[in-house]
């Protein structure tokens, strides 16, 4: 399809602005542009058709199955969007007097209370704007804790090799040396490797449980005990909380601080450029290090974002929690685990799981043997799924599985959808033996097939320029 700039016709427009009813003020000459901005000129019908055409080319959870592992791309109730769109929330100004924002503060306080109960934490901030920003804030809590005690010899953060890529990046940004430890054959933390890495220079451990291969680490209490005995703190990456919310609490596992992806677990749509929210919770002994709004809570505190963060994201999360209630939260987690195990076993016998055991919310397929037999890679399978109306799962992650496809069906998919998805995988498995060249050329039914990814990465074209 053409870019909107290519559809532009000089002089065409669709603005129907009413006559200005207030005094107009002209900008001084020094602040004016030398030339008009190069904006596209279209009629209303052209504009509507352009965005409708774009919509047809986008695959979201409202279009079909979206099993993107480790990302929790689930369908979210529309009522949450409606609550966040209420004028009393959308129209509030961050500098409004406290007496006029009582309801907004109650939203924040109630959400904090609910999420602390779910995670086993004692306090929480909503300032961080996204998951990685929440990680950064959580590790800063650990850093401030050690610095306040004069324990500046603790310079290392331990990160398992199955961690999200943001974990080592976050630790490095906070000034720590990253110590990578290998996974055991069962996909969990290697206790011997952990013990060997611990010492007086250990500041903390970054971990998610269930982990990135979708397994709940049965040694989690031993892991956090070992880190604490070495003088370090335990940070919980909340990316996979959707599997255990309301069932087990990170705080009870021994974690000292946590970030939550409200845009994964608690109803705000994931993707699309945001906004998200990476709420950070902590135990009581870290409470004084939490970032606070200088406006609402007074000066002299760490601040990682303006005001209270992305407030409307918190509104959606609270609406989601209030809709589900105390019984619904664990039920959602249990259904996510049930769906993942059902789909994994339905596929098994063709593509095999990397770890053949009960999973949590997601599972990883290992296509190494399949590629050796057919020449069809995990990438080829992922591209082929697009032709069947399914969004590809996460590819080549985690790195400890070489031909990995990671699937997370979430709790919002029906048995019928899972049965259909399993059948598609079985068909593709057979097709790889029958006609591997066809799969290696997929997708066949999309506007763009297989772009030159190396060229796109090294020489990206990120803006349109008039020829």
GUPADREN-549306 format. One record per residue (C-alpha): residue in three letters; z, y, x. Coordinates in pm, 1 decimal. Each point is the difference from the previous one (the first is absolute). Layout:
BEGIN
ALA|Z|Y|X
...
// end
This chain:
BEGIN
UNK|0.0|0.0|0.0
UNK|-50.8|360.0|104.2
UNK|281.5|218.1|124.6
UNK|113.6|274.1|-234.6
UNK|-143.4|255.3|242.6
UNK|-339.8|-167.9|-22.1
UNK|8.4|31.9|-379.6
UNK|70.4|372.5|21.2
UNK|-250.8|244.0|-153.8
UNK|31.7|372.8|85.4
UNK|118.9|203.9|-295.7
UNK|115.3|-297.2|-207.4
UNK|361.2|14.4|-113.1
UNK|249.7|-114.7|-261.2
UNK|281.5|252.1|23.1
UNK|129.7|120.8|-335.3
UNK|287.6|215.1|116.2
UNK|141.8|248.7|-250.3
UNK|-15.2|371.2|74.2
UNK|283.5|102.0|233.1
UNK|280.3|159.2|-203.3
UNK|191.8|150.1|293.7
UNK|-84.6|267.2|253.6
UNK|-230.7|-129.1|272.7
UNK|73.6|74.4|363.6
UNK|-275.1|-14.5|259.0
UNK|70.7|-147.9|341.7
UNK|-39.8|238.0|292.2
UNK|-327.3|-30.2|188.0
UNK|174.2|-151.4|302.4
UNK|110.0|-304.3|-203.9
UNK|-334.2|-70.1|-166.7
UNK|-245.8|-268.9|105.2
UNK|-323.7|100.2|167.4
UNK|-189.4|-243.5|-221.6
UNK|67.2|-185.9|-322.0
UNK|146.6|-352.6|43.6
UNK|-256.7|-279.5|-9.2
UNK|125.1|-154.8|-322.0
UNK|-214.7|-225.6|-217.0
UNK|-149.5|156.4|-312.3
UNK|-25.5|-235.7|-297.2
UNK|10.2|0.6|-377.6
UNK|288.8|-159.5|-184.4
UNK|-203.9|-307.4|-91.9
UNK|-112.3|-45.4|363.2
UNK|358.4|26.2|114.4
UNK|124.4|-248.1|-258.2
UNK|-270.4|-252.9|84.6
UNK|62.8|35.0|372.6
UNK|367.9|-89.8|-27.5
UNK|-70.4|-273.1|-254.3
UNK|-245.6|-153.1|245.6
UNK|259.2|20.6|276.9
UNK|250.9|-169.5|-228.5
UNK|-237.4|-291.3|-57.9
UNK|-16.9|-61.9|372.7
UNK|376.8|-13.3|49.4
UNK|200.2|-317.9|-48.8
UNK|358.3|59.5|-105.9
UNK|270.2|-206.9|-167.7
UNK|-131.4|125.3|-334.0
UNK|-340.4|-154.1|83.3
UNK|94.7|-347.2|116.7
UNK|202.6|-225.3|226.9
UNK|129.0|185.1|308.6
UNK|195.8|-244.8|220.5
UNK|39.2|228.6|301.8
UNK|281.1|-167.0|195.8
UNK|293.8|205.0|124.2
UNK|-103.8|294.1|-216.6
UNK|122.8|-97.9|-349.9
UNK|-298.1|134.6|-190.5
UNK|135.9|-70.7|-345.5
UNK|-80.6|146.4|-339.3
UNK|254.8|262.7|-96.0
UNK|99.1|90.9|-357.0
UNK|-167.1|317.2|-127.3
UNK|330.7|119.0|-145.0
UNK|115.6|81.5|352.2
UNK|-294.9|235.7|44.0
UNK|78.1|157.0|-337.6
UNK|359.7|68.8|99.6
UNK|-106.7|161.3|327.3
UNK|-245.1|218.6|-192.8
UNK|266.7|154.0|-225.1
UNK|-16.5|382.2|27.8
UNK|368.5|21.0|87.2
UNK|-72.4|-196.9|316.4
UNK|-346.3|123.7|92.6
UNK|82.5|363.5|-64.7
UNK|320.0|25.2|200.4
UNK|-4.2|216.6|311.9
UNK|180.7|-127.0|311.7
UNK|166.4|341.0|39.0
UNK|119.8|11.9|-361.6
UNK|372.4|73.2|-45.1
UNK|221.2|-308.6|-15.8
UNK|106.2|77.7|-358.5
UNK|-363.4|-38.5|-113.3
UNK|-62.2|-334.4|175.9
UNK|294.3|-205.4|-122.8
UNK|-230.4|-263.2|-146.8
UNK|-196.6|-37.7|321.3
UNK|317.4|-40.7|201.9
UNK|116.2|-261.9|-247.4
UNK|-325.2|-191.2|57.6
UNK|61.3|0.7|374.9
UNK|366.0|-96.1|-34.5
UNK|-70.8|-280.0|-248.6
UNK|-286.0|-140.9|207.8
UNK|222.3|13.8|308.4
UNK|272.6|-190.5|-182.3
UNK|-236.1|-271.0|-128.8
UNK|-179.0|-49.4|330.3
UNK|324.1|-11.3|198.0
UNK|121.3|-271.8|-236.7
UNK|-322.9|-197.9|43.2
UNK|1.7|27.3|380.5
UNK|373.5|-18.0|70.5
UNK|3.8|342.6|164.2
UNK|250.4|280.9|-47.7
UNK|-221.2|307.2|3.7
UNK|-367.1|91.2|-0.6
UNK|-242.6|285.5|66.8
UNK|-336.6|50.1|-168.8
UNK|-137.5|243.0|256.8
UNK|-237.5|-233.5|190.8
UNK|-354.7|27.5|-131.9
UNK|-116.3|-357.4|62.0
UNK|101.1|-338.1|139.9
UNK|-73.4|77.4|364.8
UNK|177.5|333.8|-39.7
UNK|295.8|-191.6|-141.9
UNK|-2.9|-232.9|299.6
UNK|4.5|300.9|230.6
UNK|294.2|146.9|-189.7
UNK|191.1|-331.0|-0.2
UNK|-36.5|-48.7|375.2
UNK|108.9|360.8|50.5
UNK|322.7|-90.9|-182.7
UNK|56.6|-275.4|255.8
UNK|-75.9|239.7|284.1
UNK|236.4|266.4|-133.4
UNK|274.8|-258.4|-45.0
UNK|-17.2|-113.5|362.0
UNK|-35.3|355.1|131.0
UNK|303.0|116.3|-199.9
UNK|205.5|-270.6|168.4
UNK|-130.6|95.3|344.3
UNK|-168.9|-340.5|27.8
UNK|-328.1|122.7|145.7
UNK|-55.9|-311.3|208.5
UNK|-141.2|-171.4|-308.3
UNK|-368.4|57.8|54.5
UNK|-168.1|-306.3|-154.3
UNK|-102.2|-102.1|-350.9
UNK|-79.9|-367.8|-62.8
UNK|-303.6|-70.5|-219.6
UNK|-131.1|-351.1|-89.2
UNK|-367.2|-72.1|64.2
UNK|-58.1|-51.2|-373.6
UNK|118.7|352.3|-84.9
UNK|-206.2|267.1|-168.4
UNK|-192.5|199.5|256.9
UNK|185.5|314.7|-93.2
UNK|329.7|-146.5|124.6
UNK|-71.2|13.7|375.4
UNK|-180.5|331.7|-44.6
UNK|303.9|144.8|-178.1
UNK|241.8|-118.1|267.1
UNK|-220.1|148.3|272.5
UNK|-26.5|333.1|-184.5
UNK|378.2|15.4|-11.8
UNK|12.1|-37.0|378.2
UNK|91.9|-367.2|19.2
UNK|-145.6|-275.4|213.2
UNK|-138.0|-274.1|-222.1
UNK|102.9|-357.1|76.9
UNK|-232.4|-246.4|-170.3
UNK|137.8|-346.2|-72.8
UNK|-210.6|-300.7|-102.7
UNK|27.7|-188.5|-326.0
UNK|122.6|-357.3|-12.6
UNK|-242.3|-273.7|-115.7
UNK|129.4|42.4|-355.9
UNK|-114.4|364.8|-6.8
UNK|353.1|141.8|13.3
UNK|198.1|171.0|276.1
UNK|50.4|-212.8|311.7
UNK|378.8|15.0|41.6
UNK|-12.6|-93.4|367.5
UNK|-253.0|275.4|70.1
UNK|214.1|246.8|-195.0
UNK|314.2|-88.1|193.6
UNK|-187.5|35.7|328.7
UNK|-119.6|347.7|-99.8
UNK|342.0|129.8|-108.9
UNK|216.8|194.7|239.3
UNK|190.9|325.1|61.5
UNK|-330.4|188.2|-18.7
UNK|-76.9|-123.6|-354.5
UNK|-3.9|282.0|-254.7
UNK|-110.7|-211.6|-293.2
UNK|-229.8|-247.4|-167.9
UNK|-284.2|77.0|-242.9
UNK|-66.7|-280.1|-244.9
UNK|-127.2|-72.6|-347.4
UNK|126.1|-296.0|-199.6
UNK|-192.4|-173.9|-144.7
UNK|-219.5|49.3|303.0
UNK|-367.4|73.6|35.4
UNK|-107.3|-361.3|-44.9
UNK|187.9|-7.9|-331.0
UNK|298.9|-208.4|112.5
UNK|366.7|77.9|-61.0
UNK|178.2|-45.2|332.7
UNK|281.5|-248.1|-59.5
UNK|173.0|121.4|317.5
UNK|21.5|361.2|-113.0
UNK|382.0|17.6|6.1
UNK|2.8|-144.4|350.8
UNK|-269.3|245.4|109.1
UNK|187.6|308.3|-118.3
UNK|329.0|-136.0|138.5
UNK|-150.5|-42.1|345.5
UNK|-140.1|353.9|-1.0
UNK|329.3|148.4|-114.4
UNK|196.7|-193.3|261.8
UNK|-229.8|149.3|263.1
UNK|81.3|348.8|-131.0
UNK|-332.6|60.8|-171.3
UNK|-81.5|91.5|-358.4
UNK|-230.2|-180.5|-241.9
UNK|-284.1|181.5|-171.3
UNK|-167.3|-152.6|-307.7
UNK|-367.3|69.9|-59.8
UNK|-11.8|3.2|-380.5
UNK|-372.4|-70.8|-27.7
UNK|63.8|-347.1|-141.4
UNK|290.3|83.4|-229.3
UNK|-212.6|-83.1|-304.7
UNK|74.3|-367.1|70.1
UNK|379.9|26.1|-4.7
UNK|101.1|310.2|-195.5
UNK|289.0|-77.6|-229.4
UNK|39.0|-346.5|153.3
UNK|138.5|66.2|348.7
UNK|91.3|328.7|164.7
UNK|-89.5|107.2|355.8
UNK|344.2|154.6|32.2
UNK|156.0|-340.3|-62.4
UNK|-229.9|-152.9|263.3
UNK|161.0|224.6|259.9
UNK|-247.3|287.3|15.6
UNK|135.2|348.6|68.4
UNK|-291.6|212.6|-119.0
UNK|-318.6|-52.7|-195.1
UNK|-314.0|173.3|-112.5
UNK|-155.6|-69.7|-339.5
UNK|-365.6|32.5|-87.0
UNK|33.8|144.2|-348.1
UNK|-380.4|-15.3|-7.4
UNK|5.6|-377.5|51.8
UNK|302.2|-133.5|-180.3
UNK|95.0|262.1|-255.6
UNK|-310.8|89.7|-199.2
UNK|-166.5|289.9|175.4
UNK|-363.9|-100.1|62.2
UNK|-67.6|-113.5|355.4
UNK|-301.9|146.1|173.2
UNK|-228.9|285.3|-90.6
UNK|148.6|224.9|263.7
UNK|342.6|41.2|-155.6
UNK|235.8|146.8|-58.5
UNK|244.9|-277.8|78.2
UNK|368.6|-6.7|75.2
UNK|190.9|-178.8|274.2
UNK|356.0|36.2|-126.2
UNK|259.3|-81.9|267.3
UNK|338.1|-153.4|-76.5
UNK|291.8|-71.5|229.0
UNK|351.7|-134.2|20.2
UNK|292.6|238.7|-22.1
UNK|50.6|37.5|375.7
UNK|-352.3|146.2|29.6
UNK|29.1|228.1|-303.2
UNK|66.0|315.0|200.2
UNK|-327.6|-42.1|187.5
UNK|-220.9|-16.0|-309.1
UNK|-245.3|289.3|-33.0
UNK|86.6|247.6|-270.8
UNK|-177.7|290.9|-158.4
UNK|111.8|320.1|168.6
UNK|-49.2|178.7|-331.0
UNK|190.1|-242.5|-222.9
UNK|256.0|-144.9|238.5
UNK|60.3|277.3|250.9
UNK|-123.3|66.8|354.5
UNK|77.7|-188.1|317.7
UNK|-145.9|-341.2|-92.8
UNK|-303.4|-194.2|114.1
UNK|-296.4|71.9|-226.1
UNK|-317.4|-210.1|14.9
UNK|-182.9|159.1|-291.9
UNK|23.8|300.4|-226.9
UNK|249.0|0.1|-285.5
UNK|65.5|-340.3|-163.3
UNK|-329.9|-166.6|97.1
UNK|-266.1|-110.7|-248.8
UNK|211.9|45.1|-310.0
UNK|-248.6|-130.2|-259.3
UNK|-24.5|-329.5|188.8
UNK|373.9|-41.5|-52.6
UNK|-45.8|75.6|-371.2
UNK|-248.8|-287.3|-24.8
UNK|233.2|-233.4|188.0
UNK|292.1|85.4|-227.7
UNK|-211.1|-48.5|-313.2
UNK|-104.1|-340.3|134.8
UNK|359.1|-105.0|66.6
UNK|123.9|121.9|-336.6
UNK|-281.7|-186.5|-173.9
UNK|74.0|-329.2|177.6
UNK|377.7|24.9|-11.8
UNK|249.2|-224.4|177.3
UNK|-168.0|-320.3|-120.9
UNK|-356.5|115.4|50.4
UNK|27.2|96.6|367.5
UNK|84.1|-350.2|129.9
UNK|-241.4|-152.7|-251.3
UNK|-284.9|203.4|152.0
UNK|91.8|-124.5|347.8
UNK|28.0|-360.4|-117.0
UNK|-338.4|16.5|-171.5
UNK|-156.3|143.6|316.7
UNK|134.2|-297.8|196.0
UNK|-109.6|-245.4|-269.1
UNK|-353.5|141.8|-8.0
UNK|-35.3|-13.3|378.6
UNK|111.8|-361.9|21.6
UNK|-219.2|-100.5|-293.3
UNK|-309.8|156.0|154.0
UNK|73.9|-140.1|346.4
UNK|27.9|-355.1|-135.2
UNK|-306.1|44.2|-222.0
UNK|-210.4|94.4|304.6
UNK|153.8|-260.7|229.5
UNK|-225.5|-293.8|73.0
UNK|-280.4|239.0|90.3
UNK|124.4|299.4|197.1
UNK|341.8|-90.8|140.5
UNK|312.5|217.3|28.2
UNK|105.8|94.5|351.4
UNK|353.5|-111.6|-84.0
UNK|15.1|-287.4|-244.4
UNK|327.4|78.7|-170.6
UNK|131.4|191.0|-298.4
UNK|-99.5|362.4|38.5
UNK|136.2|313.8|-155.9
UNK|-227.0|275.1|-136.5
UNK|-297.1|-63.9|229.5
UNK|-152.9|-269.3|214.5
UNK|-241.5|-23.1|291.9
UNK|-302.5|-228.6|13.8
UNK|-111.4|-121.2|343.1
UNK|-379.7|-36.9|12.5
UNK|-20.1|-98.7|368.7
UNK|-106.2|-359.9|-69.7
UNK|-239.7|110.5|-273.7
UNK|-170.8|246.0|235.6
UNK|-29.4|-269.3|265.0
UNK|-164.9|-236.3|-248.6
UNK|-231.9|245.7|-175.8
UNK|-27.1|314.7|210.1
UNK|124.8|195.3|-304.6
UNK|281.4|236.3|94.7
UNK|285.7|150.5|-197.1
UNK|-205.2|319.7|-11.5
UNK|-294.5|-187.5|-153.5
UNK|223.2|-149.2|-269.6
UNK|151.6|340.2|-74.3
UNK|-344.8|157.1|-34.8
UNK|-110.9|-286.1|-226.0
UNK|294.3|58.1|-233.2
UNK|-138.3|346.2|-76.1
UNK|-307.7|-156.3|-160.2
UNK|233.3|-185.1|-237.1
UNK|172.4|318.1|-118.9
UNK|314.4|-51.9|206.9
UNK|142.5|245.4|249.2
UNK|32.7|-172.1|339.3
UNK|345.9|-96.5|122.9
UNK|136.4|145.5|321.3
UNK|-204.9|-124.5|296.1
UNK|112.4|-99.6|349.4
UNK|362.2|87.7|-58.9
UNK|252.8|-93.7|113.3
UNK|-140.3|-39.7|349.7
UNK|190.4|-323.0|59.4
UNK|-255.8|-173.9|-228.4
UNK|-346.0|42.1|155.3
UNK|-226.7|-51.2|-303.8
UNK|243.6|133.2|-255.6
UNK|-42.3|92.2|-363.4
UNK|321.7|127.7|-156.2
UNK|26.5|-11.1|-379.9
UNK|256.3|164.7|-224.9
UNK|-75.4|-58.4|-369.0
UNK|308.5|197.4|-121.9
UNK|190.1|-59.8|-321.7
UNK|-247.3|178.9|-226.0
UNK|-278.0|-261.0|14.1
UNK|-37.1|-266.6|-267.4
UNK|-38.7|-374.0|52.0
UNK|-359.1|28.1|-120.8
UNK|-79.7|253.4|272.1
UNK|163.3|-215.4|267.1
UNK|-191.0|-308.5|-117.6
UNK|-325.3|197.3|17.1
UNK|83.6|130.7|349.4
UNK|79.8|-349.5|126.7
UNK|-330.6|-127.5|-138.2
UNK|-187.4|277.9|181.8
UNK|167.2|-98.3|327.3
UNK|-89.4|-364.6|-57.7
UNK|-363.8|91.6|-69.8
UNK|-21.9|209.3|314.4
UNK|156.9|-276.5|205.8
UNK|-277.8|-236.0|-107.0
UNK|-269.0|265.8|43.2
UNK|101.3|47.9|362.9
UNK|-106.1|-357.2|73.2
UNK|-313.1|18.0|-216.9
UNK|-139.2|343.9|89.1
UNK|204.5|177.1|268.9
UNK|-277.4|254.5|65.0
UNK|30.5|128.1|-357.6
UNK|372.5|66.9|43.8
UNK|-55.9|157.1|339.9
UNK|-229.2|255.1|-165.8
UNK|234.6|83.3|-290.9
UNK|57.2|211.6|-197.8
UNK|-333.2|-14.4|-179.7
UNK|74.1|204.5|-313.7
UNK|148.0|324.5|133.5
UNK|-158.6|339.4|79.8
UNK|99.1|-48.4|365.7
UNK|-8.7|-342.6|160.4
UNK|138.3|-24.8|350.5
UNK|13.7|333.3|180.3
UNK|9.0|14.2|378.5
UNK|378.7|16.4|29.7
UNK|-2.4|62.6|376.1
UNK|-240.7|290.5|-41.3
UNK|204.1|135.4|-292.2
UNK|320.8|-15.2|204.2
UNK|-143.5|155.4|315.7
UNK|-232.9|255.5|-158.4
UNK|129.0|68.4|-352.0
UNK|-185.4|238.2|-226.1
UNK|283.2|158.6|-194.7
UNK|-170.4|302.9|-151.7
UNK|-330.8|88.5|-157.8
UNK|-215.8|251.8|177.5
UNK|-297.2|167.1|-159.1
UNK|-318.8|-85.3|185.2
// end
